[in-house]
Amino acid sequence: MHWIKKIVIASSILCLAQVTTQQVSAKEYSIDSVTIKAKVAPNGSMTVSEERLYNFDGDYTFAYQTLNVLPDQSKNPGRTESYQIKNFKICEDGGVCYRQLTESEVEAADDVRPINTFYIIDQKSKWYIKWFYRAHSDKKRFVLSYEVTNAVTRHQDIAELYWQFVGSEWELSQNNVSVTVDLPQGIPADSLQAWLHGPLNGVVSIPTVQQVTFSAKHLQTGTFMEGRIIFPSSTITSGAVGTNTKLQITGQEKEYIDETIQQLEDTKSASITFGIASLIVTGLSTLLFTYITFNFISYGKDDPLPQVNQAGTLWEPPSNIDPAQVEQLLLARKQTTSKSFTATVLSLVLDRYYKILRSDEKKGFIFKDYVYYLEPLSEATKQPSTIQQAVLDILEQVPQASEIIQGQKKTVIAMDDIVTWMGANRYQAAKFFNTELPELVLQENLAEGFFDQQSHEKKSSGLGSAGIFLLGGVQFFVISLLGSLSNPADWTLLAGMLGILLSIIYFCTSLFFIANGEKRTALGNEEAAKWKAFKKHISDYKVTEKYPIDSIILWEKYLVYGTVLGVSLKVLQQFLVNFSPEQQAQLAGYWGGVSTGTGSMDFANSFSAISNAISSVDSASHSSYGASGAGS
């Protein structure tokens, strides 16, 4: 038994195969396997059966394929006669064969797409075959068969079969390609030779003197696969007339082999070069990430919070800082949430810039509820902080309305209108919530000594993460070059993929370091610990009859800071109080009729809705303007 295994660069094209599919609402498809069987007859003809397994994702209705009939004279000048192809047939796995449409049916076929039918068109230089089916996210195995009446070329002293089994113009790659060619009887064992052109990872073998096989695990888009077989011309009785000799053919194939060997060597060198480059980039990324990690541990990692007292609770707010500062301190990061805005609005009521009013009656078309308003006052008890002033500036942009409340005409801002304004000004709202407000809060915390200035400067540069991002882009470029090679070394691809994975991990981790790089000072740690203890008190502790709340100012602070700490008004209303009738009236007058111990939850629901609305506007602004997007 004579075996020949060669991998050769192809340069002549005899038959071009191309396929395209069309879908109604398609996503994608793949060709999982290709099995081609060809049988050469003694008269020089060849029957071909091309079986492909399609894996559809979505709805598909037709496919088409072309077969060229003109030999390429620039690649194989020994043959001039066109290939004669006939007896086309399309079948599905299982024996269901399609009906060939008549000439009168072809014109409307592309619009109607009659199931289980096909048509062919002679385009002079090629045949066009199109078939119709229905596929919905499943697999179908199609078999295209035909006969080439003059497949073999009879040269001066040798017979030749030169056929391109897979063309280079397919729109997607093909996997597990197997070609079997059965030859006529009577070929001497030492007179059969075969070559494979196209894929560098392909294999040609001669298991018997009557059979040649070609195979490739994967054919990339743009890669063809063709076989060339020579055997004694006495084996066949007919065929196309050629002018080559056996010496010319074997000499041409030797040139192809030499070119292939050179290309393999070039590919190997390029693969090693790219692999080393990938390792170098990975090393640089690792060094940069090590530096970033060291900086974060040295300058950005917060110390553990100290213990405030044995109980770990505080009954009163530890200070009068802005509620947004409290949230930032506890998070130990620059970014704030919608709770900071809501709590700041409540702090403006606490400091008498506004009072909260409730509509006299419930409003609504189907689901009726009270409507809450902010009424501007001129009773402010102090100058606004920079954070409060920023929120005041936002509220001043919300259109005011005139409402009759408790028999008096009031100029007010409806809570619903705040939400409406944010929805209509998404870009400005996103800029305020994501950039301006967090920066103002951070500057307050830095100025008051709660965050460390040196850590802030180290974190703010962001050069480390930018460097990793750029190196990751270089790594991606290198692996793309590796993937473009026909046969790269396995270790280089592994090195490239590992480098990309590490770059992604390094970059995401460095972003985490930046987001959490604001380090609390000792004063900031102490302040954060106290606020954490206060949150524990109002979250878990129930005020008893022995120690009721008797200060309306304290209860108002519970409301403001409880909001930013995530404690609901429902919880605060369960606290026992000891207010005089005058204090109860004052509470109801400034806080929309809310009462302690009992009363409607509309007020709590109103501010919960505002907080949720801010979050939704913030998210919508991100998606609309790309603020949260990243990529390369």
N, C-alpha and C positions, 0 to 999 in steps of 0.2 A: 504494500500500500504506500502510495506516494503522497506526502503531506507538504503543502506549501503555505506558509503564513507570512504575508507581507502587508505592510501598511503603506500606501502610496498616495501622493498628491494627485488629484484628478485635474485634467486639463481639457478633455474633450467631452462634449455634451451631445448625446444622441436622442434622448427622450426626456422631456421636461414634464414633471408632474407637479401640479399645483392644486391646492384645495382651499376653498373658503366656505364658511357656513354663514347662514343668515338666521336671525332670531327675531321673535316678536318683542319680548321683554327680557333679553338675555343678559347674563352676567359674564360668563366665560365658559370655555370648554377646553378639553385637553385630549390628546391622542395617547392612550396608555400603552398600546402595543401595535406593532405592524408585522404581519406575517405574509410574505410574498412567495408564491410558488410558481416556478416557470418550468415548462417542459419543452425541450427542443426535439422536433421530429426529424427523421432522416431526410425529408424534403426541404429542410432549412427553415421551416416555419416554427413558431413558438407560441404556445398558449400561456397566458399569464393570469394569475389570480391574486389580486391585492386585497388583503383582509386587514381592516383597521378597526380598533376598538375605541370608540369615542365616549368620552365621559362629559356629559352636558350638565351645566349649572344654569338653569333658566329654560326658556321656551325657544326651541329651534324648529325650523320648518324645511330647510333645504340645504344642500351642499353641491359643490361643483368641482370638477377636476379637468385639467387640460393635459393632453399628450402631444408633444411635438413629433413631427414626422420627418423633419429635414435634418440630416446629419450635419454637424458643424465641420466645415471643410478646414477651418483654421486649426482644429484639434485633431481631426482624423481625415487627412486628405486621401486616404486609400479608398474611400467609398463616396460615390456621388448619388446613388439611387435612393429615393425617398422610401421610408418605411410604409408598408401597406398594412393598415389595421382594420379589422372588421369584427363582427359578431360580439358587439358590446352587450354586457348584461350586468344588471345591478341586483343584488340579493341581500337579504338580512340573514343573520345567523339563525338557523332553524329551518332554512329552505324556502322562506318567503321571498319570491322574486318579483321585481317590479315590472309593470307593464310599460312598454315603450309607446310614447305618444305618437299619434299620426301627425303629419305635417299641418293639418288644419287645426289640431289641438295645441300645437306648440305656441302659437301667438298669444293665447290667453293664459298659458300655463304659469307664467311668472306672477300674475295677479291672483289666479285661483289657487295655485299650488296644490294640485290634486294629489292626495296621499297615495303612496306606493306606486308612483309613476316616475318615468325619466324620459329625457330626450337627448339627442346628440346632434351636433352641428359640425359640418365639415368646413373649417375655416382655412382650407388650403395648406397652410403651414402647420396646422395643429387641429386636433379634434377637441371639441368642447362637450363635456358630459355633465348634465345637471339632473339631480334627482330630488324628490319631495317626500317628506315624512313628517311625523309629529313626535317631538321629544320634549319632555318636561322633567328636567333635573334627574335624568337617569342615564343608563349606558346603552349604547347601540353598537352592534358590530356589523359594518357594511362590507360587502365583498364586491369589488369591481373586477370583472373578468373580460378578456378580449383576446383576439388572435392576431399575431403579427406574421403575415404570410411570407415575408422575406427577411426574417430576423437575422439569419446567418449571412456573413459575407465570405465569398470564396475568393481568396487572394491567389497569388501565383503558385504558392507551395503550401498554403495553410488555410484552414477555415477559422473564422473568428466570430464570436458573439460579443458585441460591445453594446451594453445596454445600461441606461441610467434608471435604476429601480425607484429611486426617490429623488425628486427635483429639489432645486435650491430656492424655489420661490414660495414655499409654504409659509403661511402667516404665523405659525407657531411651531415649536419644537416637537419632536416625536421620540417616543421611548420604546425600548425593547424591540429594535428592528431586526428581523430575521428574514433572510432570503435563501431559498433553496432552488438550485437549477439542476434539473435532471437532463442528462445528455443521451444521445443515441447509443445503442450497443456497438461493440466492436472497436472501441478506442484503446490502443495499446497503453499499458500502464505508464510507460516512460514518455508518452507523447502529449500529455495533458498539462497545461499550465494555466494559472489564473492569477489575476491581480484585483485588488480592491482600491478604488479611488474615493477620496472624500474625507471621511472622519479619521483622524489620527488614532483614535482609540478603537477603530474597527478591526475585525479579524476575518481573514479568508482562509478556508481550509478545503481539502479534497479528501473526504472520507473514503470514497471509492472512485474508480475510473469512470463511473457513469454519473457522478454527482459532485457539485461544487456548492459550498455554502458561504454566505457573507453575513456578518452580524455586527451590530453596534448597540451598546446599551442606551445611548442617547445621541440624537441628532439635533444640534442647535439650529435655530432659524437661520436660513441662508447657507446651510451645509447640505450638499447633495451626497448621494451614495450610488456609485455605479460599479459594475463589474465588467471585467474583460477576460474572456476565456479563449484560448486557442487549442486546436486539436487537428488531426489529419483531415485534409479536405476530402479524402476518399470515404469518410464516414457518412457524408451527405450526398444527395443526388442533385440538389438544386440550391438556389440562393442568389443573392445579389452579387454582381461582379465587382471585385476589388483589385487594386494594383499593388498592394503592399507585399512584402515578403516576411517570412518568419524572422529573419535577421533584423529587418527594420523594426518590427514590432517589439522584439526583445530588447533592441537597442534603445528604443523610445522608453520602454518601461524601466530600463536601467537608469536612464536620466531622471525619471520620476522618483525612483528609489533614492538616488543621490540627493535630489532636491528635498525629499522627505527627511532623510537623515540629517541634512543641514538644518532644516526647519525644526526638527526635534531638538537638535543641539542648541539652536537659537532660543527655542521655547524654554529649554531647561535653564539656560543662562539667564534669560529674562525672569523666569520664575524664581530663581535663587536671588536675583537682584531685588525683585519686588518683595520677596520674603524677608530678606535682610532689612530692607527699608521699613517693612511693617514692624519688625522687631525693634528697630531704632525708634520709630514713632511711639510704639507701646512703651518703650523704656522712658522716653521723654515725658509721656503722659503720666507714667507712674511716679517719676521724680517730681513733677509739678503737683500731682495730687498729694504726694507725701508732704511737700512744702505747705500746701493749703491746709492739710489736716493738722500739721504742727501749729500753724498760725491759729486755727480754730481752737485747738486745745489750750494754747497759751493765752489767747486774747479774747476768745468768744465764748468759751464754755463757762456757764454760770456755776457759782459755788452753791452748795446746798442751802436751802432757806433755814435761818435760825429758828429756834423754838421761842414763840412769843411768851407763853406761860405754860404752866403745867397742864391746864385744861385745853390749851390750843384754841381758845375762842376769845373774841372781843365783843363787848356788848354795843359799842358805839363805833362809828367810822373813825379810823385812826387819824385822819387829816381831812382837809377840805380841798384836796387837789381835784382837778377835773376828772370826771368819771372815765373819759377816754384814756387818760394817763393810767388809771387803775388797770384797765383791760390790757394795755400795752405792757405794763410792768409784770402782770401775771403771766402773759404769754411769752415775755422776754423776746419779743420780736417787733419789728416795725409795723407790720400790717395790723390794721384794726378791722373790726367787723361792724355790721349794721347796728349792733347793740350800743356802740359808742355814740353814734349819731342820735339814736332814740334817747339814750340817757342824757345826752347834752341838751336836747330839747326840754327834757324834764327839769334839768338844772336851771334852764332859763325861766321856767315857771317857779322854781324854788327861789330864785333871785328876783322874781317879780318883773321880768321883762314881758311875760305873757301870763294870762290865766286861761284855764281850760273851761270851755262852756259846752253844755249839752243841749241839743235841740229839745224843745218842749214836748214834741211828740215823736214817735217812731216813724221813720220814713222808709220807703222802698216799695217796689211794685209787687213782688211776691213775698220775699223774706224781709220783713220790716225790722228795723233796728234804729237805735238812737244814732244821731250824727254828732261828732265831736269837733270842736273848733278851737283854734288859738286866737285869743283876743289880745292885740298889742296893748301894753300898759306904759305908763310913765312913772312907775313906782320902783324902779330898779334900786336895789339895796347896795350895789357895788358896781365898779367898772367891769365890763365883760373881759374875760381872759381872751387870749388870741384864739383859742379853740372855740369858745362861745361866739366870738365875733364872726368867725368863719361860718358857723351855722346860722347866725343871724343874717349874714349876707345871702345865704342860700334861701332862707325863708322869705326874705324881702322880695325875691324874684317870683315867688308863688303868687298868682293873682288872688286878690282879696275879694270878698263878697259881702253883701249887706244881708243880714238875717234879723228877723224879729225873734228875740229870745227873752222870755219872761216879760213880755210886753214892751221891750225896748229895742230900738233899731241898733244893731251892732255891726261894726266893720270887723270882719273876722277872716281867718284862714281855715278853710275846711281841711280836716285830716286827709280826706279823699283827694283833695286838690294837690296836696303835697305829693302823693303817689302819682297822680296824673302828670304833674310837672316833670317828675323824674322820668316817666315813660316817654314824654315828648322831647326831653333833652338828655338822651342817653349818653351822648359823648361827654357833655359837661358833668353829668352825674357820675359817670365812671371815673373821669379825671379827678373829681373831688374826693370820691370814696377811696380810690386806689392810690392816689398820689398826694393830693394836697392835704387832706385831713391827716393821714398817717405821718406825713412829714412835719406838720405843725405839732402834733402830739409828741413826736420824737424830739423835736427841738425843745419843747417844754421839759421833757424828762432829762434831756442832756443839760439844760440850763440849771435845773434844780438839783443836779448831781445824782440822779437816780440811775443813769446809764453812763458807762465809762467812755470818755472821749477817745482814748487811744484805740479801744476795740472798735469803736464806730469808724474811725479812719481806716483801720486795717480791713474792715469788712466792706467798706464802701467802694474800694477800688474795683473789685470784681474782675481784675485782670487775670487771676488764676483760672476762673471758670471760663473766661473768654479764650484763654490759651488752650484749655482742654477741648473746648468746642472746636477751635480751629484744627487742633491736632486730630480730633475725631474725624473732621472733614477730610484731612489728608489721608487718614487711615482708610476711610471709605473709598477715596479715589484710588488708593493702592490696591485694595481688594477688588475694585471694579476692573482694574488693569489685569489683575491675576485671573479674574473670571473670564476675561476676553481671550485669554490664551487657550489654545486648543487642548493642551494636555499639561497643565501645571503640576508641579510636584505636590503630593498630598500635604506635606508638612507646611508648605508655604500658605496653602489655603487655610489650614488650621490656625497658623500664626495670624493670618489676616482676620479671620473670624473672631479669634480670641482678642485681638487688638480692638476690634469694633465693640465687642461686648464690654471690655474693660473701660473703653472710652465713654460708653453710655453710662456705666456705673459711676465712673469718676465724675462725669459732668453732672449727673443727677445729685450725687452726694455733695458736690461743691455748691450747687444751688441751695441745697438744704443748709449748708454751712453759712451761706450768705443770708438766707432768710432768718436764720437763728443766731446770727453773729453779734447781735447787740448784747453786750454783757452788763448785767446789773452791777453797780458798785456796792460796797458794804452798806451804804445808806439805802440804796435801791433794794437790796436783799431784805433789809430790815423792814422797809415799807411794804414790800410784796408779801412778806410773812404776816404782817399785821392785817393786810387786806384779805389774805387767805383765811386768817383766823376769824375775821369779821364775817366772811361769807359762810364759814362753817356755823357760826352762831345763828345767822338769820335763816340758814337752810335747814338746820337740824333742831335748833333749840326753840321750844315753845315758851313764850313769856307767861308766867303764872300770875294768879290773882295777887300773890304777895308782892310781885315786882312788875306791875303793869307799866306800859309806856305812858308817861304823863306830859310829854313835850311834843307839841305838834311839829316843831322844827326837826326834832329827832325822827319822827315818823316820816316826814317829807324826805329826809336824807336816806331813810331806809328805802323809800320808793325809788329815789334817783340811783343810788348805788346798787340797790337790789336788781334794778333793770340791767345794768352793765355786767353784774355778776351772774346774771342768768336766773335770778330768783323771781318768780311770778308774783303779780299783785295778789293773786288768790292766796298764796302762802302768807303774804304780809297782812291780809285782811283777817287772818286767823289769830294774829297777835292781840292779846288783851290790852286795852287802852283805858286810860282814866282821863278823858277830856271833858272840859266844861262845855256847857251848851254854846258859849261864844266860840270856843275852839272848834267844835264840830261844825258850826256855821262857817267859820273861816276855812276849814278844810274843804267843805262842800263848795264854797264860793270860788276857790282858786283851782280846785281839782275836779271840775265837771260834775259836782253832785255826788262824788264818791263818799261812802261812809265806811267806817271801820267795823269789823266784827260781822256785819251783814251788808247786804246791798247788791246792786246789779254788778255783773261782771262786764258790762259793755265797755267801761273805761279800760279795763285790762285788755279786752279783745281789740279795742281800737289801737292801742299802742303795739300790741302783738302783730296786728295787721300791717302797721307802718314798718316795723322791723322786718317782717317777711317781705314786704314790698320792696324795701331797700335792697334786700338780698337778691330778689329776683331781677330787679333793674340792674344791679351790679353784674349778675351773671349774664343777662341779656347783652349788656354793653360789652362784656368780654367777648362773647361770641360774634357780635356785630362788627367790632372794630379790631379784632385780633389781638387784644391786649394780653391774652393768656396763651397765645400760640407760640410755638417754637419749632424749628425744623431746619433742614438743610437739603 
